[in-house]
Amino acid sequence: MPGNIDDVAIGAKHDIALALGPDMQHRKGSVAHEVELPPVYEGKGTLTTTMIGDDFPTEEELATLHRVADKIPIKAFTIAFVEGCERLSFYGTTAVFTNFIQRAIPDGSLTGAVPDAANNPDQSPGVLGMGQRAAAGITTFNQFWVYLIPLFGAYVADSYLGRYNTILISILIALVGHVILTASAAPMVITNQPGSLGAFLVGLIIMGIGTGGFKPNISPLVAEQLPHTTMRVITTKKGERVIVDPAVTSSRVYMYFYLAINVGSLVGQIAMSYAERYVGFWLSYMIPTLTFCLCPLVMYGCRNMYKRTPPQGSVLGKAMRLWIYAQKGRWSLNPFTTHKRLHDGTFWSSVRPSAIPAAQRPSWMTFDDAWVDEVGRGFAACSVFLWLPLYWLTYNQLNNNLTSQAATMTLNGIPNDVLSNLDPFALIILIPVFDGLIYPGLRKMGINFTPVKKIALGFFTGTAAMVWAAVLQQYIYWQSDCGYDAGECDTVVSINVWAQTGAYVLIAISEIFASITSLEYAFSKAPRNMRSLVMSFNLFMSAISAALGEAFVYLANDPLLVWNYGVSAVLSFIGGCCFWYMYRQLDRDEDKLNMLPTGHLGTESEAREIEHGMLGREDSGSGTGSMEKKEVEG
């Protein structure tokens, strides 16, 4: 935990924070190597603190005034539109993966579609016929792959290309993968099933590389378009004094960003499920590919509107060096002594440049105190994310096992993979409810529903969803003509497939609490020059969850499916309890962490480039970018 955060915020005296040693990776001319003052020095504000005006809230105002969101510029919604198109293409294709892999081509079909589908309401489409365990394994690998690659995509963006350029290149790579996937489902290809499987896997891997470069950069880019980054007190038209809180604004942005994700997901999954059933898999892969083509057009067309933070070289290396340096002298053969030293509250404050005599500072320490505090906050956020794989185990059941469960129930002509769309459908309804009613209502009641509280509640809601699925699966076994081999039975049970609704709605609510909040938390707690990296670490937790899911693939088959859902429920519940116990202190320090000043890696001239260098680009797009969405809570 960073120490004395309040001092930085209120203007206490600090020593010089910028080290004088050279940085071989950021060598500049002599002018650029002038010494930079820290955020507050000798009682006077410098670059960071002078940007905080007289309307910054006092301690009393922080404790008593109602908090509201700022206005959201229209350019943020163009990025959300791009994300919606990308998610339509991604979920539209992955929604039909389970049937494509698990089920064989129906008799008389040339495309994998169901012949005479209207008269065969309970038959499902398919191509490869590899079974449920293979389908669960491949879809789980895909989940792992698309959330592993973001680590590399984020590194490239933060260090070399910048977020915007990385996004454009990643879109083009993903388009190649989409084209190959479409080819794998062509009628002339699926007659050669090994060839179809090979093309399918190649397309899946290439699409994952593009997705991995896109995902960790698009969500920080949308939040970076917000005009204000510090709290301020305003008086509304009703005469009420309120705090315009960037954290609340970020929360709102990510709520609507997630809404765009789920609109795209809902349209993609429903349309492609019917396309595979009535026409064939080639159409269910082609439509997402064509939709995805809109993404580069919008991004390039709006390029002059966007605020784009330039890359700053290898930031990760310095952060890791700092983390290792902070551990010196803290390890002991006695584990209790080690734990005490690592958690004595001075881990990060002891490695601020101002705390180390100039003669003893390492040559790579060319940053200020504020950047050290930001890195500490970023590491704390990453440790928060380490618990998320246990939550994602519950969500990942959407991608395979719940789809397979639906195929054993009475469908009445509904494709078995359409039911998973209850999740995005519920989110489209519930996100405006939470944003417009529940969260503002809690704030007006003085209840500070912080990110740590939301994520913990997400664990428990995910647990409830798995309990629902486990009970439903047990009833399926009891009613099936084949008993505990219901998945291999030629007949379905009399339970209507809509009985799955409860599980999907509970998972949707858990996403509002855990998934959306993790995006917000990753952005707000990361150093500015490491936002993509911290976001990618958050996304990487889904890859860890997918790897854990591979360990449970043995349970993803009859007669063990009740155990599959039950184990997921237990792990999510334990994870939620441990998560809250470990991070309740971060919950109490939420405002202090959000008020940390922006740190800088180098000199004052470099800092000014980061803070002000993009103003010209923003002004050039002000004709469009200044159009703003009115504040709902005004």
Steps between C-alpha positions, in 0.01 A plus 500: 500500500634850421561702810389857578279533193313783672818709513537496123136596453495795744840650424736402779871560459696228315861461389614495139355187343675465169822301496798640317639178355495442124247272336661317212161403356367858499810700404405852386677823421641727771188716519282199567718398795405787726410399855127467564341603827263263679121560510545723809831659589563761770126552539451602135302306242683379193379345175258247644346688793453831319248324280277456809289814533334680789187292449673184625288359788608536862510206742157602633355524149644160412319350796165678457428603141321281246719380212396510136646413161643752255375541144620238252635628163357353183841372390487249785182355351668451161758280673219313678339443157825347371512275807140395438578403139810307608305313768223420251760343274675317784196365685311442177766250395583348839131449580481222243837340582349241737255363246758520218744284700276276710226384264521309172355625173126416501394241246428659164676829582777651288569805721454371856152653521197295609308370195132590519570681827137597553402132530805408711471749786722308745786415260820708513739592218861382491807418289792323667321260738786494755282487814439723802838448664689606185267798456558608860877456460531700176269782610685520832832519310356784293401679819856456629660612173303821447576614856868398497592705192386833657818495712703535180256739334510731800880494519530596134246781544647652817861467385509547123188558290250671729145379559341640183753352256500165680121485474502564124766234433322249724172552314668410172655184650166392645335550160739245350398252769132561429549432129672167577223400742243570230695282256511214754118480490459517124289208367785371282738504803288333769476184289869457590469516877876491584552789259206687649636449853848617396371818336270563796789480750728723287225761468429480873867562587545793258172659612621464859820692421296788358255492791792499745638819354159666489353424843756648745519826304143584404367534855776737625460703178130563567559621857789722390252710299345637822576873537565520878720284720461671840203549731328836506202652682220651293151633565226337293204685345296386799739682734656183641877497556646173374839347428569412137708189558718354219465157664121520465541622142732208419248263656226642277718487189580136559135419571405630154812354345391163637149570373645538148686172548180320587290657225758369255515167679122460505452584131794285397412193702129491420542571128785251458317227695210519258740529205676175595170321556314607187778580246836370618815588692657680206238776536540517878871574444463730196255752651730579799792540259312759295385683814857513630600692187322805647757525782802629303277741307368666817836505679678656203217742422495635858878499550526879540238502775680268737739586779795266447762450771837436333706192595785560746741215439550200725301604808447144621871445552529798733191398695636148553843635600332726753294211641811282538700789649226560760538143627864540601550423868145375548549128453591269786519127570221566750176525293328708769784753494483512119124561506538773761771681302310477172182641659641766734357785291835624368544266202456773238574816700849367579592495129382848411793692349466764773555230766830385349817715513602613153832315517319170572227520235522243219570648155160381373309698764401791273145558624328696775338401829152517350587234242615267779166548676317434173697179444415390852134565432528307171659200673224509763242492219676206337494310829125565517460340158680182612176377658288550188577160337280336763216730395557444128462125552129565552468732197682259269222244540306720253739414221461125501329300775179702534464488119537122514254481790240685291530235226367236745182701574179573309592771249173550307693610191741734680868436416672366811772769486248787489427471872844633587375833362291541811823625657559800267124561479481526879805729500342735244201537732685505832793732419278812458310397815819479704646817345185712520330371816692263726849656509377865518249396766773344711719811464214729605446278805865552591595138422842489336468192281869478416664275239620248760145458633363460147754236400443300821125500436571386144667186637196414710252564219704275271485233771120522503493453120701178526275367777203558268673312215599209727145452631361517145754243380400260774134523395606429141673182613194393698264550204717379211420163338875436508546605864845640562590476129251771400745667261525189282128425502292513180209650694481819704347557842166672545654796687465813286831658402387835645563349844860613444390864524590537868860392447551742211343798679709439812816482290400829332462671839836360609660652188368846593661466841824322409582529129403863434656611828826323421528705176439820694745397773774408252477841331470715812780331697761461226782750436411697190788351302409143606124500450498244221733272696287508814186449291665203328587350838133528592405326175770238556305380802246361253784301341598365843136407556491321165814306598331403827196404294716258301576324829125453547427380145476147643188616688348649183323183400232263624456386772714765675339826391338566838847484650624735226255774597531428871879529504477832312250628756715401798818650354323827416355526852838435664662749264247770589554452874880509470486795261298716740713404801825589325396826334264663745780750580524603133127556517547751781780679313314531168489882490864534603611265225293686240653836601862401438666753266626396159860380514762543229784282381734772388540874482259791530504555124396136449230538762356804323490302177288236671272749678452755224644363178169361375301821545562605142363171370194529726437857391520400134216259558298728725232554242383147556663412827335782695155352453422344834247271654300680769562385854220270612523600863519879439 
